[in-house]
Amino acid sequence: MQTAGPFVISILLAFTSCATGSKGYNAALDTQDAFAALAPGGAVYLYMDVPKARPILNSISLPGTGGMDSKQVARVFDRTVSAVAAYYPKTAPRRFLAAARGSYPNFQAAMSFAFSPSWKKQRSQIGDSYWYSAKERLSVSLSPNRAFVSDGDPFVPVPGAAAPEGFASFQQEAVMAGWLDDAAAPINQFLASMELPIEIPGGQVLFGVYQSSDRYEARIRLETSSASQARGLAAIIGMARLFIPPPYPGKADSLDPIRLAGLLFANPPDQEGIYLNLHTGVLSEKEISLLFNMFSIYSN
């Protein structure tokens, strides 16, 4: 009987040596919050129901996909069910970290890593291995049901981050949802870019994006330091709404400040103790993605 040649043996060795992410680590995550795979200390945390959010994600500039063409990104989305991601301050060990769940047969990916000189196998702080490319400034770990991507170590000790109180109601039925622990600076810069005389106090912000027929709506919860501050902010937004024209038809690929202001403050704010709840007007996937990309500038 003919024996396997050197090339076949090298392929088998590559396959068995290139899988990363241990079963023990994945099993530990199965018992935790969905955000436990992310490190604490992030500026922004995001949950994505990938199939439902696909129209939005197709237009968003996601970190870690800069070296991929649209077909490669589409193949990743096709295999992904859900994902969580976090963006970190410049002083953090990593700037972003994403953890996805889906179906990732790793033979093809393992072969690409093993036979590419730009990818080197590294050892994580938790002991698991991953692939790192200095050229791409990207770390990747694949297992059959999970994928981890970062510009630093893609693994964190379990449990890592945890969703804040009240987030479950935003995540339920959302195509995308997330939070910022201190949103004052990025939101105020964002509002200033739209020439709105509104200043948000420091505090946590929860948000969710929901499908409405073939379009979307968003809910936002702003945390303030006191009920009186929430009332004052509601009054300021209420006054500003008097001078903001109602939403009008416009180009979906245009970030016209007046149109955006009309969509963001289409409904009067609702106060709930120290919280202020906002409910946007109807947004297209292009408008959601443009808002996301523009807002991410101020979160860096």
C-alpha positions in Angstrom: 0.0 0.0 0.0 1.3 3.5 -0.9 2.2 5.7 2.1 1.2 9.3 2.4 3.7 11.7 0.8 5.5 14.5 2.7 3.0 17.1 1.4 0.0 15.3 2.8 1.7 14.8 6.1 2.6 18.5 6.3 -1.0 19.4 5.7 -2.2 17.1 8.5 0.4 18.5 10.9 -0.6 22.0 10.0 -4.2 21.3 10.6 -3.7 19.7 14.0 -1.2 22.4 15.1 -3.1 25.5 13.9 -6.4 25.2 15.8 -6.4 27.8 18.6 -8.6 28.4 21.5 -9.0 25.6 24.0 -12.2 23.7 24.7 -11.8 24.5 28.4 -11.8 28.3 27.7 -14.8 28.0 25.4 -16.7 25.9 28.0 -16.0 28.5 30.7 -17.5 31.2 28.4 -20.6 29.1 27.9 -21.5 29.7 31.6 -20.9 33.4 31.6 -22.4 36.7 30.4 -22.0 37.2 26.6 -19.5 40.0 27.2 -17.3 37.8 29.5 -14.9 37.3 26.5 -14.1 41.0 26.5 -11.7 42.8 28.7 -13.2 45.4 31.2 -12.2 49.1 30.8 -13.6 49.6 27.3 -14.9 52.9 26.1 -17.7 51.3 24.0 -19.3 47.8 24.2 -21.4 46.4 21.4 -23.6 43.4 20.8 -24.7 42.3 17.3 -27.3 39.9 16.0 -25.3 39.4 12.8 -28.0 38.0 10.4 -30.5 40.7 11.4 -27.9 43.5 11.5 -26.3 42.5 8.2 -27.6 45.4 6.2 -26.1 47.8 8.7 -22.8 45.8 9.2 -22.2 45.8 5.4 -21.7 49.6 5.6 -19.8 49.9 8.9 -16.1 50.1 9.1 -15.3 47.4 11.6 -11.8 47.1 13.1 -9.8 44.1 12.0 -11.3 44.0 8.5 -9.0 46.6 6.9 -7.0 44.0 5.0 -10.1 42.1 3.8 -12.1 42.7 0.6 -15.9 42.8 0.7 -16.2 39.1 -0.3 -14.0 38.0 2.5 -15.9 40.1 5.0 -19.2 38.7 3.6 -17.9 35.1 4.1 -17.2 35.9 7.8 -20.6 37.4 8.3 -22.2 34.3 6.6 -20.7 32.0 9.2 -21.5 34.3 12.2 -24.6 34.1 14.4 -23.8 36.8 17.0 -20.8 38.9 18.1 -19.7 41.2 20.9 -17.0 43.8 20.6 -15.3 46.5 22.7 -13.2 49.6 21.8 -10.6 50.6 24.3 -8.7 53.9 25.2 -5.3 54.6 23.6 -3.6 53.7 26.9 -5.1 50.2 27.0 -3.1 47.0 26.0 -5.5 46.6 23.0 -7.6 49.1 21.1 -10.4 46.6 20.2 -11.5 43.0 20.9 -14.3 41.1 19.2 -15.7 37.6 20.1 -18.0 35.9 17.7 -20.1 32.7 17.7 -21.0 30.8 14.6 -19.6 28.0 12.5 -15.9 28.3 11.6 -14.4 25.2 10.0 -10.8 26.1 10.7 -8.9 23.9 8.1 -8.7 26.6 5.4 -7.9 29.3 7.9 -5.3 27.1 9.6 -3.6 26.4 6.3 -3.5 30.1 5.5 -1.9 30.9 8.8 0.6 28.0 8.8 2.0 28.7 5.3 2.0 32.5 5.5 5.3 34.0 6.8 3.5 37.1 8.1 1.6 35.1 10.7 3.3 33.8 13.8 1.9 31.6 16.6 1.8 33.4 20.0 1.0 32.3 23.5 -1.8 34.2 25.3 -1.7 35.4 28.9 -4.2 32.7 29.7 -2.0 30.0 28.1 -4.0 29.4 24.9 -2.4 30.1 21.5 -3.4 32.4 18.8 -2.0 33.8 15.5 -0.5 37.2 15.2 0.5 39.3 12.2 2.7 42.3 12.9 2.1 43.5 9.3 -1.7 43.5 9.8 -1.4 44.4 13.6 -4.0 41.7 14.1 -4.5 38.7 16.4 -6.8 35.9 15.5 -8.0 32.7 17.2 -10.4 30.2 15.6 -12.2 27.2 17.0 -15.2 25.4 15.4 -17.8 27.6 17.1 -15.9 30.7 18.2 -13.7 33.3 16.8 -11.6 36.0 18.6 -10.1 39.0 16.9 -8.0 41.8 18.4 -5.0 44.0 17.8 -3.5 42.6 21.0 -4.0 39.4 23.0 -7.5 38.1 21.9 -8.0 36.3 25.2 -8.9 37.6 28.6 -9.3 35.8 31.9 -12.9 34.6 32.4 -15.0 36.4 33.5 -14.0 39.6 31.8 -16.6 42.4 31.2 -20.3 42.1 32.2 -23.3 43.8 30.9 -24.6 46.6 33.2 -27.9 46.5 35.0 -30.8 47.2 32.7 -29.0 46.2 29.5 -30.9 43.0 29.0 -34.1 45.0 28.1 -32.1 46.8 25.5 -30.5 43.7 24.0 -33.8 41.8 23.8 -35.0 41.8 20.2 -32.3 44.3 19.2 -30.3 43.9 16.0 -27.5 45.9 17.7 -27.2 47.1 21.3 -24.4 48.4 23.6 -23.3 50.8 26.2 -20.7 53.5 27.1 -19.7 53.8 30.8 -18.9 57.5 30.4 -20.4 59.0 27.3 -20.2 62.7 28.0 -17.1 63.5 25.8 -17.9 61.6 22.7 -21.7 62.4 22.7 -21.1 66.1 23.4 -18.5 66.3 20.6 -21.0 64.5 18.4 -23.8 66.9 19.3 -21.5 69.9 18.8 -20.7 68.6 15.3 -24.5 68.9 14.6 -24.4 72.5 16.1 -26.9 71.5 18.8 -26.6 73.6 22.1 -27.1 70.5 24.3 -24.5 69.1 26.7 -24.9 65.6 28.2 -23.6 65.1 31.7 -21.1 62.3 32.5 -22.8 59.0 33.0 -23.6 55.6 31.5 -25.5 55.4 28.2 -27.3 52.3 27.0 -28.6 52.0 23.4 -30.4 49.6 21.2 -31.3 49.4 17.5 -34.5 47.6 16.5 -36.0 46.6 13.2 -39.1 48.5 12.1 -40.5 46.9 8.9 -37.5 47.3 6.5 -36.0 50.2 8.5 -34.8 50.8 12.1 -35.5 52.7 15.3 -33.2 53.3 18.2 -33.7 53.7 22.0 -31.2 55.5 24.2 -31.0 55.7 28.0 -28.9 58.5 29.4 -27.8 58.3 33.1 -27.5 61.5 35.1 -26.4 62.2 38.6 -29.8 63.1 40.0 -33.5 63.3 39.1 -33.4 67.1 39.1 -30.5 67.0 36.5 -32.5 64.6 34.4 -35.5 67.0 34.5 -33.3 69.9 33.6 -31.8 68.0 30.6 -35.3 67.0 29.5 -36.3 70.6 29.6 -33.3 71.7 27.5 -33.9 69.0 24.9 -37.6 69.9 24.9 -36.7 73.6 24.2 -34.2 72.6 21.5 -36.9 70.5 19.8 -39.0 73.6 19.2 -36.3 74.9 16.8 -35.5 71.6 15.1 -37.5 70.9 12.0 -39.3 67.5 12.0 -37.6 64.7 10.0 -37.8 65.3 6.3 -37.0 63.1 3.3 -33.3 63.3 2.4 -30.5 61.3 1.0 -29.8 58.2 3.1 -26.0 58.7 2.5 -26.0 62.2 3.7 -25.1 63.3 7.3 -27.0 66.5 7.1 -27.0 67.9 10.7 -30.5 69.3 10.6 -31.9 66.0 9.3 -29.9 64.0 11.9 -31.1 66.2 14.7 -34.7 65.8 13.6 -34.3 62.0 13.6 -32.5 61.8 16.9 -34.9 64.0 18.7 -38.1 63.1 16.8 -39.9 62.2 20.0 -39.9 64.1 23.3 -37.6 62.6 26.0 -39.1 60.6 28.8 -37.7 61.0 32.3 -37.4 58.0 34.6 -35.8 59.0 37.9 -32.1 59.7 37.1 -32.5 58.4 33.6 -33.6 60.1 30.4 -35.0 57.9 27.6 -34.8 58.9 24.0 -36.7 57.3 21.1 -35.4 58.2 17.6 -37.4 58.5 14.4 -37.2 55.8 11.7 -33.7 55.4 10.3 -32.4 53.6 7.2 -29.6 51.1 7.5 -27.4 53.6 5.8 -28.2 56.3 8.3 -27.6 53.9 11.2 -24.2 53.0 9.7 -23.2 56.6 9.0 -24.1 57.6 12.6 -22.1 54.7 13.9 -19.1 55.5 11.8 -19.3 59.2 12.7 -19.8 58.6 16.4 -16.9 56.1 16.5 -14.6 59.0 15.5 -15.4 60.7 18.8 -15.0 57.5 20.8 -11.3 57.1 19.9 
